[in-house]
Amino acid sequence: MSGRLAGKVALITGVGGGMGVVAARRFAAEDAKVVGCDLDTDGAAATEALVRSEGGEITVMGGVDLGDADAARAWVDAAVATYDGIDVLYNNASTQRFAPIEEMSIADWDFTMRNELDLVFYTVKAAWPHLKKHGGGSIVNVGSIAAMRGVEFMAQNAHSTAKGGVIALTLQLVVEGGPFGIRANTISPGMTETSNTATLLADPPERMRTVVLDRIPLGRHGQPEDVVNAAVFLASDESSWVSGTNIVVDGGASVLG
Ligand SMILES: NC(=O)c1ccc[n+]([C@@H]2O[C@H](COP(=O)([O-])OP(=O)(O)OC[C@H]3O[C@@H](n4cnc5c(N)ncnc54)[C@H](O)[C@@H]3O)[C@@H](O)[C@H]2O)c1
């Protein structure tokens, strides 16, 4: 075992689709013992089978709704029961709804908070005592450049607020976790090609193309691997003195505003 995550038990949320699939494959290829979950049962099973076929060690629980605190705890507890500890908690999963502020329903606002912010709090809260008992670990939360600026092409009021919450929560975890060896960091991706954005990127609205896609200094949108590369670093011991950073992975887009 010589991978960058050799010997680490890594919990990854949302491995049934998008970046989560790439994360599960890469973490397993780096010799982590991966415990994943997803709301999507078929996606969860497919990722489990794929990673195992590649020789990786992985268990994926499907049908887990992390917006339910008890379900989040049950998933974390099952991982601890299997491996007797946790080294990494990678909060990748999220889902959200978009509408201009006047049309944003209370239900859609609450849905977004539940599925982008609450679920991070729930997994962290469930994992925290285990991380403490284990002598520390690494929490990797996924934010977004949406939290850093307003945009004209997407009615992201709830999404950006929830992701801002993830970034703020992470900063507090740094302080509360430091004495126990718990590190916490955020990765904030820009526009990245996944199942969630594929349709949008295949036929982007003119406004989005001109104000976003044509203005990415590195000249392309992101691939899941770009984001997962940062996650591997934050999960590994290479970042053992890094806590509280927000790695922006966006081809330079947010610098242009
Ligand atoms: N794709 C982008 O352009 C982009 C940009 C910035 C940030 N992000 C963030 O990166 C992360 C991954 O994005 P993606 O594009 O791969 O998303 P995705 O929608 O393709 O995949 C998310 C996965 O999370 C799962 N999930 C959602 N809610 C869940 C819940 N309540 N319980 C359990 N599982 C749940 C989904 O079933 C899905 O498999 C997300 O946090 C997203 O907000 C993505």
The ligand as an SDF file (V2000), in Angstrom:
LIG
                    3D

 44 48  0  0  0  0  0  0  0  0999 V2000
  -20.7950   20.9280  -10.6830 N   0  0  0  0  0  0  0  0  0  0  0  0
  -20.4840   22.1830  -10.4360 C   0  0  0  0  0  0  0  0  0  0  0  0
  -20.3280   23.0240  -11.3330 O   0  0  0  0  0  0  0  0  0  0  0  0
  -20.2730   22.6340   -8.9990 C   0  0  0  0  0  0  0  0  0  0  0  0
  -19.8110   23.9350   -8.7650 C   0  0  0  0  0  0  0  0  0  0  0  0
  -19.6110   24.3450   -7.4610 C   0  0  0  0  0  0  0  0  0  0  0  0
  -19.8560   23.4750   -6.4120 C   0  0  0  0  0  0  0  0  0  0  0  0
  -20.3200   22.2130   -6.6650 N   0  0  0  0  0  0  0  0  0  0  0  0
  -20.5290   21.3230   -5.5260 C   0  0  0  0  0  0  0  0  0  0  0  0
  -19.7850   20.1190   -5.7070 O   0  0  0  0  0  0  0  0  0  0  0  0
  -20.4770   19.0270   -5.1070 C   0  0  0  0  0  0  0  0  0  0  0  0
  -20.7040   17.9190   -6.1140 C   0  0  0  0  0  0  0  0  0  0  0  0
  -21.4410   18.4740   -7.2050 O   0  0  0  0  0  0  0  0  0  0  0  0
  -21.9090   17.5990   -8.4570 P   0  0  0  0  0  0  0  0  0  0  0  0
  -21.9780   18.5240   -9.6120 O   0  0  0  0  0  0  0  0  0  0  0  0
  -21.0810   16.3820   -8.5380 O   0  0  0  0  0  0  0  0  0  0  0  0
  -23.3960   17.2310   -8.0160 O   0  0  0  0  0  0  0  0  0  0  0  0
  -24.3460   16.0480   -8.5340 P   0  0  0  0  0  0  0  0  0  0  0  0
  -25.7250   16.5530   -8.4020 O   0  0  0  0  0  0  0  0  0  0  0  0
  -23.8870   15.5630   -9.8770 O   0  0  0  0  0  0  0  0  0  0  0  0
  -24.0960   14.8950   -7.4600 O   0  0  0  0  0  0  0  0  0  0  0  0
  -24.4710   15.0680   -6.1080 C   0  0  0  0  0  0  0  0  0  0  0  0
  -24.7550   13.7180   -5.4950 C   0  0  0  0  0  0  0  0  0  0  0  0
  -25.2110   13.9620   -4.1480 O   0  0  0  0  0  0  0  0  0  0  0  0
  -26.3560   13.1640   -3.9080 C   0  0  0  0  0  0  0  0  0  0  0  0
  -27.2170   13.8090   -2.9010 N   0  0  0  0  0  0  0  0  0  0  0  0
  -27.8320   14.9930   -3.0220 C   0  0  0  0  0  0  0  0  0  0  0  0
  -28.5650   15.2550   -1.9270 N   0  0  0  0  0  0  0  0  0  0  0  0
  -28.3840   14.2050   -1.0870 C   0  0  0  0  0  0  0  0  0  0  0  0
  -28.8900   13.8860    0.2000 C   0  0  0  0  0  0  0  0  0  0  0  0
  -29.7550   14.6880    0.8420 N   0  0  0  0  0  0  0  0  0  0  0  0
  -28.5010   12.7230    0.7800 N   0  0  0  0  0  0  0  0  0  0  0  0
  -27.6460   11.8790    0.1330 C   0  0  0  0  0  0  0  0  0  0  0  0
  -27.1490   12.1330   -1.0990 N   0  0  0  0  0  0  0  0  0  0  0  0
  -27.5230   13.2760   -1.7030 C   0  0  0  0  0  0  0  0  0  0  0  0
  -27.0430   13.0560   -5.2630 C   0  0  0  0  0  0  0  0  0  0  0  0
  -27.9190   11.9370   -5.3180 O   0  0  0  0  0  0  0  0  0  0  0  0
  -25.8790   12.9680   -6.2190 C   0  0  0  0  0  0  0  0  0  0  0  0
  -25.4820   11.6350   -6.4730 O   0  0  0  0  0  0  0  0  0  0  0  0
  -21.7830   19.6140   -4.5420 C   0  0  0  0  0  0  0  0  0  0  0  0
  -21.5970   19.9490   -3.1770 O   0  0  0  0  0  0  0  0  0  0  0  0
  -21.9660   20.8670   -5.3810 C   0  0  0  0  0  0  0  0  0  0  0  0
  -22.7670   21.8500   -4.7700 O   0  0  0  0  0  0  0  0  0  0  0  0
  -20.5320   21.7660   -7.9300 C   0  0  0  0  0  0  0  0  0  0  0  0
  1  2  1  0
  2  3  2  0
  2  4  1  0
  4  5  1  0
  4 44  2  0
  5  6  2  0
  6  7  1  0
  7  8  2  0
  8  9  1  0
  8 44  1  0
  9 10  1  0
  9 42  1  0
 10 11  1  0
 11 12  1  0
 11 40  1  0
 12 13  1  0
 13 14  1  0
 14 15  2  0
 14 16  1  0
 14 17  1  0
 17 18  1  0
 18 19  2  0
 18 20  1  0
 18 21  1  0
 21 22  1  0
 22 23  1  0
 23 24  1  0
 23 38  1  0
 24 25  1  0
 25 26  1  0
 25 36  1  0
 26 27  1  0
 26 35  1  0
 27 28  2  0
 28 29  1  0
 29 30  1  0
 29 35  2  0
 30 31  1  0
 30 32  2  0
 32 33  1  0
 33 34  2  0
 34 35  1  0
 36 37  1  0
 36 38  1  0
 38 39  1  0
 40 41  1  0
 40 42  1  0
 42 43  1  0
M  CHG  2   8   1  16  -1
M  END
$$$$
